[in-house]
C-alpha cells in the first residue's frame, strides 16, 4: 500500500501534535501547520521521524482565508518534493482558538474572529485542498462537547462548533461522489494548554469536570489522538457525516 499522508492544521502543539504522533505510529506521514512557533514544528518533525514516518511543517494562519490558495500551492510543492506524489489522503481541520465570554459581553470582533477560524477555515481550506486529495480520502473536522451541553461563557464558541457539525453533514453529502468521508470529532474537556491550560492546571476545575464524567477523569491528549487515528482508518470507513463525541461520557 502506498504511504498515506495527512494534513493536520495546528499540528505543532496540543491535540494536533498528538494526532500526528498517533498517525505516525500507524505509518501515516504528516504535513502539519503551525502559526508562529517554528521551533515547536521542527521538534514535531523529529518526533514523527523517530517513529519511522515522514513529516513536513508549513506556516499557516487559518484565520486568514485569503492565504489558502498560496498554502495549497505550498502543499502541492511539498507533496511533490518531499513525498514524491501529487495527492494526499486525510485532512484534519484541527486548528482553533478559544473564547470565554458571556453572551451579554461578546463583541462583534470576537464573533468575526471565531467564525473565521472555526467555520470559514474548515470550509474554505477544504475547498482549496480538495483538488489535491485523492478520491476515497477523509476529512475530519473538530467540534467540541460544548456543542451538546451548555457551560456559561462558551456560547459563541459552541455556536461556531455547532455550525461545523452541520457543515460536516453537507460536506459528506456533497463529496460522496468521490468516496470522500467527512466526519466531525467532538472532544470533551482535555488536559492541554488550550484556553490557557485551565483544564490541565486548575485543580478545582479539573476535579469538577472529572466528577461530571462517567469514566471519572478529565480527558488526555492521547484519548483524542488515538481516536483520530482510528476514525481516519479503513476500519472506520463506513462512518460518514457523523458526529463522534470523545468525552468519556461528560455531562450525560
N, C-alpha and C positions, 0 to 999 in steps of 0.2 A: 504494500500500500504506500502511495506517495505521502510524503510528510504533510501533516495538517498544519495550518498556520492560522493563528488567532490574532485579531486586532483588539486590544483592550485599551479603552480610554481611561486615563487616570491610573495607570498601572504602576507608577513609581512608589506608591505608598498605600497603606491601608488595605482595604478589601481587594482593590485591583492588583496589588502586588501579590497577595495571597492566591488570587485566581491564577495568575501567571505561573506561580510556582507549582500549584496543583496540576495545571495543564502540562507543565514540563515533566512532571512525574509520569505522565501518560505519553510522553514523546511529542507533544504538541509545541511547535515554535510560537513565539510571541513577537508581534510588533506592538509595542506599548507606547503610550503617550505620557508626557509629563508637561507641566505648565511652566515651572521656573527652575526646579531643582535638578540640574543635570547630573550632579554627583550621585543623588539617590537613584536616578535612572541607570547610571553606569554600574552602580553596585548591583542592581537587579539583574542586569545583563550577565554579570559574573556568576550570580547565584543560579540563574537558569542554565548557563553553560556548564556549571559544575554538575548539574543533573543530566547532562548529555543532550540537551535540547539547544536549539538556536534562538537568538533573540536580537532585536534591534529596538531602539527607542527614538521617538521623534517628538519634537516640541509641538504642542497644540493647546490653545485655549478654547475650550468648547463653547464658551460664551460669545465667541467672535465667529459667527457663521460665515461671514464674508471670506474667511481664510480657508474654508473647507475645500474649495476647488484646488488651491495650491497644495493643501495637505494630501488630497487624493493623488496629485502628481508625485509628491514625495513618496507615497506608498507604492505607486507604480514603479518608481525607480528603485526602491528598496526591495520589492519583490524580485525584480529582475537582477539587480546587482548583488544582493545578499543571499537570496534564496533560489535563484535560477528558475523562476516561474513567473507567470503573469496573473495568477489568481490566488486568492486566499479563501479560507473556509468559514471562519467564525468571526462575528463582530459582537463585542460586548460593550454596550453603551453604559459604562460604569461611572465616568467622571461626574462629580456633583459638588454641591455646596449645601450647607445647612442654613436654616433661619429659625430662630426662636423669637417670635414677636406676636403679641396679641392681635387679633383681628382689628381691634379699635385703634391700633397704633401702627400697623403696617403701612409703609409708604408706597407710592406709585413706582419709584425707582427700585425698591426692593422686589416688588412683584415682577417688574420687567426683567430684572437680573435672574430671578428664579425661573421664569418661563423660558428665557434664552438658554439657560443651562440644562434644564430638566425636560423641556418639551420641544423647543426648536432644534436643539442639538441632536437628540436621538432621531428626529425625523430627517433633518437636512444632511446630517453626516451620513446616515444610512443611504440616503438618496445619492450623495456624492460617491459613495464607495460601492454601491451595488454593481456597477459595470465591472468591477474588479473581483467580485465574489463569484465563486464557481456555483453552478446550478447544484441544488441539493445542500447548500450551505445552511448556516444557522445564524440568527440574530437573537441576542439575549439583551433585553432592556432591564433596567434596575429600578424597582419601585421601593416601597417601604411598608412595613406593617402599619405605619401611621395612616395609610390609605384605607385601612379596615377599622381601626379603633382610634378614638379621639383623645389626645392629650393636649390640654390648653396651651397655646403658644406656637403650635405647629400647623395651624390651619392652612396657611398659604402653601407651605412646603408640601403638605399632604395633598392639597388640591392639585398641585403640579404633578405629583406622583400618580394621582388618580387619572389625570389626563394621559399619562404614559401608559397606564393599563388599558385604557380604551384604544389608544393608538396602536398598541401591540396587536389587538384583535384584528383591526383593519389591515395592518401590515401583513399579518398571517394570511388573511383572505386574499389580498391583492398579489402577494408574492407566491401563492400556492402553485401557480402555473410553472414556476421554476423549481418547484420542490424545495423551496427555502422555508425552513421552520422558524417561526418567530414566537418567542415566549418572553415572559417577564418574571423575574425573581423578586420577591419582597422579603428582604431580611427584617428580622426583629432587631431589638437593641443589641449592638455588638460592641465588644471592648476594643475600640480603635481610637485614633486621635481625631476622628470626625467630631465636629461640633466642639472643638477644644478638648476632646478627650473626657467629657463629663461622665459618660457611662463607665469608662475604664477607671477614672481617677476619683470620682465622688463616691465614697463608700456608702453613704446613705441612699443615693440614687441607685447604685448597683444592687443593694440589698432589696430595695423596693421592687425593682424590676424582676429580680430573681424570685421574689415571693409571688409575683403575678404570672409566673411562667410555669407551665405544667411540669417541665423537667427540672425545675428548681435552681436554675442558674442563668446567668446572662450569656448570650452567645459569644463565641470566639471567632476570630477571622477564619480559622480552619473549617469551621462549620459552614461558612459561605463559600470559601474557595473550593472545597470538596464538592459541594452541591453544584456549583457552576460547571466543574469538570464533568460531573455526571449528566447534567442537563444537556450539555453540548455533545455528548457521546452518541454513538449509533444506537445504543440500547434504549435511549430516551427518544428515539426518532419519531414515534407516533404521537408524541405530545406536540400540539401546535395551537397557538393562540391562547395559551394557558397562563394563568397567574399562579405561581408556585411560591407559597409563603414558607420561609425557612426561619422559624422563630422559636422553636422548642415548645410551641403552644403558649405563646404570650397572650394574655388577656382573652382567654377562651370564655 
